[in-house]
Amino acid sequence: MRILVLQPRISYYIGGGEIVPSYQMAELSRLGNNVTLITTRPSKPSEYLKLLKKAEVKVIFSNVKSLDGLYPAGTKIPIEAWNYESIMMQLDSIETIKNIKPDVIISHYTHDHIVLDNKNIVLHLHGYPEKRIEAAGIGLKRAKEILSVSSEVKNKWRSLFPEFEYKINKVIRNGIATDFFKPVKTKKVYDLIFVGRLIKIKGLDYLIRAIGGSNLKLVIVGEGPEKKNLYSLSNKLKANVDFLGYVKFKEIPTVYSRSQIGVFPSYSREGVVTSMLEAMSCGLGIVTTDQGGMKEALKFGGGVVVKARSSSSILEGIKDVLSDYARFGRSAREVIRDHFGIEENCIKLERFYRRAML
């Protein structure tokens, strides 16, 4: 199957909506599919592009320059800028797409295919907007098939766009490469770890307030526009927090393994936090909130679900999981292997993609 993925931000941005497609493209290629990625042209390609090339995924850079100059600096990039970048890349790639003659085009954001007229577009819904956005409706309309990463994501989109309920009915969970994300023998340095983009909806201010003045040691991995605020808050509350910044992909399993549990206190618009699944695969028990699709992952075990935007609830969850973190960690690893493996995930994706070819 000739699979074409349109993802303008994957060349430089590192978030769940970019990391998950990378895992999937690499595995789909290993399964024997002809996989091509079209993305924007960065000044310095992300390390995930190296992963794709190693997996024999063909990477084509469009003539549209990426917004990578803003991302590392921690600037909050307006959504209008993301959308403009996406539309310009599509327009620039029309002839390229015709020459590739894909059996199916994969999009991971409603705007990433919004001006295309191809009939075999499959849209992945990773999260959801806070309110109805008419332009997103155009993306839903242009997609032949739509899948969601969790039931929560599916239901949110159906409530916002009831006219597309007949399309938004399939859930396929994201997959994790369990042979890479696995426990590493190393010394435990931290009690808690968070990995992700440092933005408000991740709920890190509530986490820092939860551990302020305690002996709990937290490591935060990632960059983003909230970093300075979070650093100031941790100092003000005398919270024991290390900010590691960006960590290379190959080092992530070791970083997870240096901590006892993972805490992911997001409170809005999330599907299933990719770094939470990675942490579970590395044998960490989890504390997460009752928002988005995270609670769906933990229904199988491996952690506890707490109230969002509640530092007291987060702290209680932390104490619960820390009290028997080894048992929670073993359970978390089993959950990923049984329900969130990348191989099973991509076999399901192959079947779903073929529906768009009919």
VEXTORFI-912901 format. One record per residue (C-alpha): x, y, z; residue in one letter; residue number from 1. Coordinates in Angstrom, 2 decimals, m for minus. Example, Ala and Ser with C-alpha at 12.3 -4.5 7.8 and 13.67 -1.06 7.14 Angstrom:
residues 2
+---------+---------+---------+--------+-----+
!       u !       v !       w ! residu ! num !
+---------+---------+---------+--------+-----+
!   12.30 !   m4.50 !    7.80 !      A !   1 !
!   13.67 !   m1.06 !    7.14 !      S !   2 !
+---------+---------+---------+--------+-----+
This chain:
residues 358
+---------+---------+---------+--------+-----+
!       u !       v !       w ! residu ! num !
+---------+---------+---------+--------+-----+
!    0.00 !    0.00 !    0.00 !      M !   1 !
!    1.30 !    3.45 !   m0.92 !      R !   2 !
!    0.77 !    5.57 !    2.20 !      I !   3 !
!    1.35 !    9.33 !    2.12 !      L !   4 !
!    1.47 !   11.24 !    5.40 !      V !   5 !
!    1.05 !   15.02 !    5.46 !      L !   6 !
!    2.53 !   16.46 !    8.65 !      Q !   7 !
!    4.02 !   19.97 !    8.39 !      P !   8 !
!    5.24 !   20.21 !   12.01 !      R !   9 !
!    6.93 !   16.83 !   12.29 !      I !  10 !
!   10.14 !   18.24 !   10.79 !      S !  11 !
!   10.82 !   20.27 !   13.95 !      Y !  12 !
!    8.04 !   20.16 !   16.56 !      Y !  13 !
!    8.08 !   17.43 !   19.20 !      I !  14 !
!    4.65 !   16.67 !   20.62 !      G !  15 !
!    2.31 !   13.68 !   20.77 !      G !  16 !
!    0.74 !   14.62 !   17.43 !      G !  17 !
!    4.18 !   14.38 !   15.85 !      E !  18 !
!    5.79 !   11.56 !   17.84 !      I !  19 !
!    2.91 !    9.10 !   17.38 !      V !  20 !
!    2.86 !    9.48 !   13.57 !      P !  21 !
!    6.62 !    8.85 !   13.60 !      S !  22 !
!    6.18 !    5.56 !   15.45 !      Y !  23 !
!    3.37 !    4.58 !   13.13 !      Q !  24 !
!    5.17 !    5.44 !    9.90 !      M !  25 !
!    8.25 !    3.49 !   10.95 !      A !  26 !
!    6.20 !    0.41 !   11.84 !      E !  27 !
!    3.97 !    0.63 !    8.75 !      L !  28 !
!    7.12 !    0.71 !    6.63 !      S !  29 !
!    8.49 !   m2.37 !    8.43 !      R !  30 !
!    5.21 !   m4.12 !    7.68 !      L !  31 !
!    5.97 !   m3.74 !    3.97 !      G !  32 !
!    4.09 !   m0.60 !    3.03 !      N !  33 !
!    5.55 !    2.15 !    0.83 !      N !  34 !
!    5.43 !    5.11 !    3.22 !      V !  35 !
!    6.18 !    8.72 !    2.27 !      T !  36 !
!    6.12 !   11.81 !    4.49 !      L !  37 !
!    5.73 !   15.38 !    3.23 !      I !  38 !
!    6.71 !   18.02 !    5.77 !      T !  39 !
!    7.99 !   21.59 !    5.95 !      T !  40 !
!   11.63 !   22.48 !    5.43 !      R !  41 !
!   13.37 !   23.15 !    8.78 !      P !  42 !
!   16.72 !   24.77 !    9.41 !      S !  43 !
!   17.57 !   21.76 !   11.58 !      K !  44 !
!   15.53 !   18.56 !   11.18 !      P !  45 !
!   14.19 !   16.86 !   14.30 !      S !  46 !
!   15.80 !   13.61 !   15.40 !      E !  47 !
!   12.56 !   11.79 !   14.67 !      Y !  48 !
!   13.26 !   12.23 !   10.96 !      L !  49 !
!   16.38 !   10.11 !   11.48 !      K !  50 !
!   14.15 !    7.40 !   12.93 !      L !  51 !
!   12.00 !    7.52 !    9.80 !      L !  52 !
!   14.90 !    7.32 !    7.40 !      K !  53 !
!   16.29 !    4.33 !    9.30 !      K !  54 !
!   12.90 !    2.66 !    8.83 !      A !  55 !
!   13.06 !    3.44 !    5.06 !      E !  56 !
!   10.30 !    6.03 !    5.16 !      V !  57 !
!   10.80 !    8.49 !    2.31 !      K !  58 !
!   10.89 !   12.07 !    3.59 !      V !  59 !
!   10.08 !   14.92 !    1.20 !      I !  60 !
!   10.64 !   18.51 !    2.32 !      F !  61 !
!    8.28 !   21.03 !    0.75 !      S !  62 !
!    9.48 !   24.47 !   m0.28 !      N !  63 !
!    7.61 !   25.97 !    2.66 !      V !  64 !
!    9.93 !   26.90 !    5.52 !      K !  65 !
!    8.90 !   25.65 !    8.94 !      S !  66 !
!    8.32 !   27.63 !   12.12 !      L !  67 !
!   11.24 !   25.91 !   13.85 !      D !  68 !
!   12.87 !   29.24 !   14.67 !      G !  69 !
!   10.06 !   29.93 !   17.14 !      L !  70 !
!    9.68 !   26.51 !   18.73 !      Y !  71 !
!   13.02 !   26.11 !   20.56 !      P !  72 !
!   12.77 !   29.60 !   21.99 !      A !  73 !
!    9.65 !   28.60 !   23.89 !      G !  74 !
!    7.40 !   31.06 !   22.11 !      T !  75 !
!    3.69 !   30.39 !   22.18 !      K !  76 !
!    2.97 !   30.09 !   18.47 !      I !  77 !
!   m0.55 !   31.31 !   17.51 !      P !  78 !
!   m2.80 !   28.62 !   16.07 !      I !  79 !
!   m3.30 !   30.86 !   13.03 !      E !  80 !
!    0.41 !   30.48 !   12.27 !      A !  81 !
!    0.18 !   26.68 !   12.46 !      W !  82 !
!   m2.82 !   26.72 !   10.13 !      N !  83 !
!   m1.17 !   29.04 !    7.62 !      Y !  84 !
!    1.94 !   26.86 !    7.58 !      E !  85 !
!   m0.22 !   23.80 !    6.95 !      S !  86 !
!   m2.23 !   25.34 !    4.10 !      I !  87 !
!    0.87 !   26.69 !    2.36 !      M !  88 !
!    2.54 !   23.27 !    2.51 !      M !  89 !
!   m0.51 !   21.63 !    0.99 !      Q !  90 !
!   m0.63 !   24.11 !   m1.88 !      L !  91 !
!    3.08 !   23.67 !   m2.49 !      D !  92 !
!    2.72 !   19.86 !   m2.52 !      S !  93 !
!   m0.18 !   19.37 !   m4.94 !      I !  94 !
!    1.99 !   18.29 !   m7.89 !      E !  95 !
!    4.17 !   16.14 !   m5.64 !      T !  96 !
!    1.09 !   14.33 !   m4.36 !      I !  97 !
!   m0.11 !   13.69 !   m7.91 !      K !  98 !
!    3.25 !   12.18 !   m8.84 !      N !  99 !
!    3.30 !    9.91 !   m5.77 !      I ! 100 !
!   m0.18 !    8.56 !   m6.57 !      K ! 101 !
!   m0.86 !    7.43 !   m2.99 !      P ! 102 !
!   m3.46 !    4.80 !   m2.20 !      D ! 103 !
!   m4.29 !    6.74 !    0.93 !      V ! 104 !
!   m3.37 !   10.13 !    2.44 !      I ! 105 !
!   m2.99 !   10.32 !    6.22 !      I ! 106 !
!   m3.64 !   13.55 !    8.12 !      S ! 107 !
!   m3.20 !   14.11 !   11.86 !      H ! 108 !
!   m4.88 !   17.51 !   12.09 !      Y ! 109 !
!   m8.04 !   18.86 !   10.47 !      T ! 110 !
!   m6.17 !   21.68 !    8.69 !      H ! 111 !
!   m3.43 !   19.45 !    7.23 !      D ! 112 !
!   m5.62 !   18.36 !    4.29 !      H ! 113 !
!   m8.18 !   21.15 !    4.23 !      I ! 114 !
!   m7.45 !   22.39 !    0.69 !      V ! 115 !
!   m6.85 !   19.00 !   m0.91 !      L ! 116 !
!   m9.32 !   17.30 !   m3.21 !      D ! 117 !
!   m8.05 !   13.75 !   m2.82 !      N ! 118 !
!  m10.80 !   11.21 !   m2.21 !      K ! 119 !
!   m8.84 !    8.80 !    0.03 !      N ! 120 !
!   m7.98 !   10.92 !    3.06 !      I ! 121 !
!   m7.88 !    9.37 !    6.54 !      V ! 122 !
!   m7.94 !   11.79 !    9.47 !      L ! 123 !
!   m6.55 !   10.91 !   12.91 !      H ! 124 !
!   m8.10 !   12.84 !   15.81 !      L ! 125 !
!   m5.56 !   13.07 !   18.67 !      H ! 126 !
!   m7.25 !   15.68 !   20.84 !      G ! 127 !
!  m10.20 !   18.04 !   20.57 !      Y ! 128 !
!  m10.90 !   21.80 !   20.48 !      P ! 129 !
!  m12.61 !   23.56 !   23.37 !      E ! 130 !
!  m15.34 !   24.85 !   21.08 !      K ! 131 !
!  m16.67 !   24.33 !   17.59 !      R ! 132 !
!  m14.37 !   25.72 !   14.88 !      I ! 133 !
!  m15.98 !   25.89 !   11.45 !      E ! 134 !
!  m12.70 !   25.40 !    9.56 !      A ! 135 !
!  m12.22 !   22.13 !   11.45 !      A ! 136 !
!  m15.58 !   21.06 !   10.07 !      G ! 137 !
!  m14.19 !   21.45 !    6.56 !      I ! 138 !
!  m11.37 !   19.07 !    7.48 !      G ! 139 !
!  m13.89 !   16.56 !    8.82 !      L ! 140 !
!  m15.94 !   16.84 !    5.65 !      K ! 141 !
!  m12.97 !   16.31 !    3.32 !      R ! 142 !
!  m11.81 !   13.17 !    5.12 !      A ! 143 !
!  m13.19 !    9.91 !    3.78 !      K ! 144 !
!  m12.46 !    8.03 !    6.99 !      E ! 145 !
!  m11.91 !    9.32 !   10.53 !      I ! 146 !
!  m10.49 !    7.61 !   13.58 !      L ! 147 !
!  m10.00 !    8.79 !   17.17 !      S ! 148 !
!   m7.31 !    7.75 !   19.64 !      V ! 149 !
!   m9.81 !    7.37 !   22.50 !      S ! 150 !
!  m13.54 !    7.23 !   23.14 !      S ! 151 !
!  m13.31 !   10.58 !   24.94 !      E ! 152 !
!  m11.87 !   12.23 !   21.82 !      V ! 153 !
!  m14.49 !   10.59 !   19.63 !      K ! 154 !
!  m17.37 !   11.73 !   21.85 !      N ! 155 !
!  m16.09 !   15.30 !   22.12 !      K ! 156 !
!  m15.86 !   15.69 !   18.35 !      W ! 157 !
!  m19.28 !   14.11 !   17.84 !      R ! 158 !
!  m20.81 !   16.56 !   20.31 !      S ! 159 !
!  m19.17 !   19.54 !   18.56 !      L ! 160 !
!  m19.99 !   18.35 !   15.03 !      F ! 161 !
!  m23.13 !   16.16 !   15.21 !      P ! 162 !
!  m23.52 !   16.34 !   11.43 !      E ! 163 !
!  m20.43 !   14.13 !   11.15 !      F ! 164 !
!  m21.40 !   11.57 !   13.78 !      E ! 165 !
!  m21.71 !    8.93 !   11.05 !      Y ! 166 !
!  m18.00 !    9.41 !   10.24 !      K ! 167 !
!  m16.58 !    9.82 !   13.73 !      I ! 168 !
!  m17.21 !    6.35 !   15.07 !      N ! 169 !
!  m13.91 !    4.45 !   15.04 !      K ! 170 !
!  m11.39 !    4.28 !   17.90 !      V ! 171 !
!   m7.88 !    2.89 !   17.48 !      I ! 172 !
!   m5.54 !    3.37 !   20.40 !      R ! 173 !
!   m2.03 !    4.74 !   19.88 !      N ! 174 !
!    0.83 !    2.26 !   20.02 !      G ! 175 !
!    4.19 !    2.27 !   21.80 !      I ! 176 !
!    7.40 !    0.50 !   20.71 !      A ! 177 !
!    7.80 !   m1.68 !   23.80 !      T ! 178 !
!   11.15 !   m3.05 !   22.66 !      D ! 179 !
!   12.59 !    0.48 !   22.86 !      F ! 180 !
!   10.54 !    1.96 !   25.69 !      F ! 181 !
!   11.39 !   m0.54 !   28.39 !      K ! 182 !
!   12.80 !   m0.44 !   31.94 !      P ! 183 !
!   16.50 !    0.39 !   32.12 !      V ! 184 !
!   18.64 !   m0.74 !   35.06 !      K ! 185 !
!   19.76 !    2.51 !   36.66 !      T ! 186 !
!   19.64 !    4.28 !   40.01 !      K ! 187 !
!   16.38 !    5.92 !   41.05 !      K ! 188 !
!   17.10 !    9.64 !   41.38 !      V ! 189 !
!   13.62 !   11.17 !   41.34 !      Y ! 190 !
!   10.28 !   10.38 !   42.90 !      D ! 191 !
!    8.28 !   11.89 !   40.04 !      L ! 192 !
!    8.73 !   12.64 !   36.35 !      I ! 193 !
!    6.79 !   14.65 !   33.79 !      F ! 194 !
!    7.71 !   14.65 !   30.10 !      V ! 195 !
!    6.01 !   16.95 !   27.62 !      G ! 196 !
!    5.49 !   20.41 !   26.22 !      R ! 197 !
!    5.46 !   23.08 !   28.93 !      L ! 198 !
!    2.09 !   24.68 !   28.20 !      I ! 199 !
!   m0.78 !   25.59 !   30.52 !      K ! 200 !
!   m3.13 !   22.69 !   29.75 !      I ! 201 !
!   m0.50 !   20.21 !   30.98 !      K ! 202 !
!   m1.42 !   21.25 !   34.54 !      G ! 203 !
!    2.13 !   21.47 !   35.83 !      L ! 204 !
!    1.36 !   24.41 !   38.10 !      D ! 205 !
!   m1.06 !   22.16 !   40.01 !      Y ! 206 !
!    1.61 !   19.47 !   40.29 !      L ! 207 !
!    4.20 !   21.92 !   41.61 !      I ! 208 !
!    1.71 !   23.25 !   44.16 !      R ! 209 !
!    0.99 !   19.67 !   45.22 !      A ! 210 !
!    4.62 !   18.97 !   46.13 !      I ! 211 !
!    5.61 !   22.44 !   47.37 !      G ! 212 !
!    7.42 !   22.27 !   50.72 !      G ! 213 !
!    7.62 !   18.44 !   50.67 !      S ! 214 !
!   10.56 !   16.08 !   50.25 !      N ! 215 !
!    9.26 !   14.82 !   46.93 !      L ! 216 !
!   11.68 !   15.32 !   44.04 !      K ! 217 !
!   10.27 !   16.01 !   40.57 !      L ! 218 !
!   12.05 !   16.12 !   37.22 !      V ! 219 !
!   10.41 !   17.97 !   34.31 !      I ! 220 !
!   11.58 !   17.09 !   30.81 !      V ! 221 !
!   10.63 !   19.39 !   27.95 !      G ! 222 !
!   10.49 !   22.98 !   26.77 !      E ! 223 !
!    7.70 !   25.46 !   26.27 !      G ! 224 !
!    6.34 !   28.95 !   26.92 !      P ! 225 !
!    5.43 !   28.18 !   30.56 !      E ! 226 !
!    8.96 !   27.22 !   31.61 !      K ! 227 !
!    9.85 !   30.53 !   33.29 !      K ! 228 !
!    6.55 !   30.69 !   35.15 !      N ! 229 !
!    6.92 !   27.12 !   36.38 !      L ! 230 !
!   10.50 !   27.74 !   37.47 !      Y ! 231 !
!    9.44 !   30.81 !   39.44 !      S ! 232 !
!    6.53 !   28.96 !   41.01 !      L ! 233 !
!    8.74 !   26.06 !   42.12 !      S ! 234 !
!   11.16 !   28.49 !   43.78 !      N ! 235 !
!    8.36 !   30.42 !   45.47 !      K ! 236 !
!    6.79 !   27.25 !   46.90 !      L ! 237 !
!   10.13 !   25.60 !   47.68 !      K ! 238 !
!    9.29 !   22.63 !   45.48 !      A ! 239 !
!   12.19 !   20.31 !   44.67 !      N ! 240 !
!   12.10 !   20.41 !   40.86 !      V ! 241 !
!   14.79 !   19.79 !   38.25 !      D ! 242 !
!   14.15 !   21.22 !   34.77 !      F ! 243 !
!   16.10 !   19.07 !   32.31 !      L ! 244 !
!   14.85 !   20.78 !   29.16 !      G ! 245 !
!   15.00 !   18.81 !   25.93 !      Y ! 246 !
!   16.32 !   15.24 !   26.14 !      V ! 247 !
!   17.40 !   13.26 !   23.09 !      K ! 248 !
!   15.08 !   10.49 !   21.95 !      F ! 249 !
!   17.57 !    7.67 !   22.60 !      K ! 250 !
!   18.05 !    8.81 !   26.21 !      E ! 251 !
!   14.37 !    8.97 !   27.15 !      I ! 252 !
!   13.97 !    5.37 !   28.46 !      P ! 253 !
!   16.89 !    5.91 !   30.85 !      T ! 254 !
!   15.43 !    9.21 !   32.06 !      V ! 255 !
!   12.08 !    7.55 !   32.76 !      Y ! 256 !
!   13.80 !    4.70 !   34.58 !      S ! 257 !
!   15.53 !    7.10 !   36.98 !      R ! 258 !
!   12.13 !    8.00 !   38.42 !      S ! 259 !
!    9.68 !    6.01 !   40.51 !      Q ! 260 !
!    6.39 !    7.18 !   38.99 !      I ! 261 !
!    5.11 !    9.41 !   36.20 !      G ! 262 !
!    2.66 !   12.26 !   36.81 !      V ! 263 !
!    0.63 !   13.74 !   33.94 !      F ! 264 !
!   m1.89 !   16.30 !   35.27 !      P ! 265 !
!   m3.35 !   17.65 !   32.00 !      S ! 266 !
!   m6.76 !   19.26 !   32.30 !      Y ! 267 !
!   m7.99 !   20.00 !   28.75 !      S ! 268 !
!   m8.11 !   18.91 !   25.11 !      R ! 269 !
!   m5.90 !   15.83 !   25.45 !      E ! 270 !
!   m6.41 !   12.53 !   23.69 !      G ! 271 !
!   m4.03 !   10.09 !   25.33 !      V ! 272 !
!   m0.74 !   11.66 !   26.43 !      V ! 273 !
!    2.01 !    9.88 !   24.50 !      T ! 274 !
!    4.65 !   10.43 !   27.16 !      S ! 275 !
!    2.35 !    8.81 !   29.72 !      M ! 276 !
!    2.22 !    5.65 !   27.60 !      L ! 277 !
!    6.00 !    5.78 !   27.17 !      E ! 278 !
!    6.47 !    6.03 !   30.93 !      A ! 279 !
!    4.16 !    3.08 !   31.48 !      M ! 280 !
!    6.07 !    1.05 !   28.92 !      S ! 281 !
!    9.26 !    1.85 !   30.88 !      C ! 282 !
!    7.70 !    0.36 !   34.00 !      G ! 283 !
!    6.44 !    3.46 !   35.81 !      L ! 284 !
!    3.18 !    3.62 !   37.69 !      G ! 285 !
!    1.10 !    6.65 !   36.75 !      I ! 286 !
!   m0.90 !    9.47 !   38.30 !      V ! 287 !
!   m3.09 !   11.25 !   35.77 !      T ! 288 !
!   m6.35 !   13.19 !   35.66 !      T ! 289 !
!   m9.94 !   12.39 !   34.79 !      D ! 290 !
!   m9.76 !   14.57 !   31.67 !      Q ! 291 !
!   m9.22 !   13.57 !   28.03 !      G ! 292 !
!   m8.47 !    9.95 !   27.18 !      G ! 293 !
!   m5.86 !    9.24 !   29.85 !      M ! 294 !
!   m8.34 !    7.55 !   32.18 !      K ! 295 !
!   m9.19 !    5.12 !   29.38 !      E ! 296 !
!   m5.62 !    3.83 !   29.36 !      A ! 297 !
!   m5.60 !    3.35 !   33.14 !      L ! 298 !
!   m8.86 !    1.40 !   33.19 !      K ! 299 !
!   m6.65 !   m1.63 !   32.52 !      F ! 300 !
!   m4.42 !   m0.83 !   35.54 !      G ! 301 !
!   m1.00 !    0.71 !   36.09 !      G ! 302 !
!   m1.92 !    3.84 !   38.03 !      G ! 303 !
!   m4.58 !    6.05 !   39.53 !      V ! 304 !
!   m6.87 !    8.73 !   38.11 !      V ! 305 !
!   m7.33 !   11.93 !   40.12 !      V ! 306 !
!   m9.39 !   15.09 !   39.85 !      K ! 307 !
!   m8.06 !   17.65 !   37.36 !      A ! 308 !
!   m7.00 !   21.13 !   38.58 !      R ! 309 !
!   m6.75 !   19.85 !   42.15 !      S ! 310 !
!   m3.34 !   19.88 !   43.81 !      S ! 311 !
!   m4.69 !   18.04 !   46.86 !      S ! 312 !
!   m6.12 !   15.27 !   44.67 !      S ! 313 !
!   m2.85 !   15.01 !   42.73 !      I ! 314 !
!   m0.87 !   14.71 !   45.97 !      L ! 315 !
!   m3.13 !   11.95 !   47.26 !      E ! 316 !
!   m2.67 !   10.07 !   44.00 !      G ! 317 !
!    1.10 !   10.47 !   44.22 !      I ! 318 !
!    1.15 !    9.06 !   47.76 !      K ! 319 !
!   m1.03 !    6.14 !   46.67 !      D ! 320 !
!    1.18 !    5.09 !   43.76 !      V ! 321 !
!    4.47 !    5.79 !   45.54 !      L ! 322 !
!    3.41 !    3.52 !   48.40 !      S ! 323 !
!    3.77 !    0.52 !   46.08 !      D ! 324 !
!    5.43 !    1.95 !   42.98 !      Y ! 325 !
!    7.09 !   m1.33 !   41.95 !      A ! 326 !
!    3.74 !   m3.14 !   41.72 !      R ! 327 !
!    2.12 !   m0.25 !   39.86 !      F ! 328 !
!    5.10 !   m0.18 !   37.49 !      G ! 329 !
!    4.85 !   m3.87 !   36.65 !      R ! 330 !
!    1.13 !   m3.47 !   36.00 !      S ! 331 !
!    1.74 !   m0.42 !   33.77 !      A ! 332 !
!    4.26 !   m2.30 !   31.63 !      R ! 333 !
!    1.80 !   m5.18 !   31.22 !      E ! 334 !
!   m0.99 !   m2.80 !   30.20 !      V ! 335 !
!    1.13 !   m1.34 !   27.39 !      I ! 336 !
!    2.26 !   m4.74 !   26.14 !      R ! 337 !
!   m1.30 !   m6.09 !   26.18 !      D ! 338 !
!   m3.23 !   m3.07 !   24.86 !      H ! 339 !
!   m0.92 !   m0.41 !   23.39 !      F ! 340 !
!    1.80 !   m2.22 !   21.41 !      G ! 341 !
!    2.85 !   m0.53 !   18.17 !      I ! 342 !
!    2.67 !   m3.76 !   16.14 !      E ! 343 !
!   m0.98 !   m4.45 !   16.95 !      E ! 344 !
!   m1.77 !   m0.75 !   16.52 !      N ! 345 !
!   m0.37 !   m0.60 !   12.99 !      C ! 346 !
!   m1.98 !   m3.84 !   11.89 !      I ! 347 !
!   m5.32 !   m2.27 !   12.81 !      K ! 348 !
!   m4.34 !    0.93 !   11.00 !      L ! 349 !
!   m3.52 !   m1.01 !    7.83 !      E ! 350 !
!   m6.97 !   m2.58 !    7.82 !      R ! 351 !
!   m8.62 !    0.78 !    8.46 !      F ! 352 !
!   m6.62 !    2.53 !    5.74 !      Y ! 353 !
!   m7.71 !   m0.05 !    3.18 !      R ! 354 !
!  m11.29 !    0.99 !    3.80 !      R ! 355 !
!  m10.43 !    4.40 !    2.36 !      A ! 356 !
!   m9.17 !    2.74 !   m0.83 !      M ! 357 !
!  m12.50 !    1.07 !   m1.62 !      L ! 358 !
+---------+---------+---------+--------+-----+
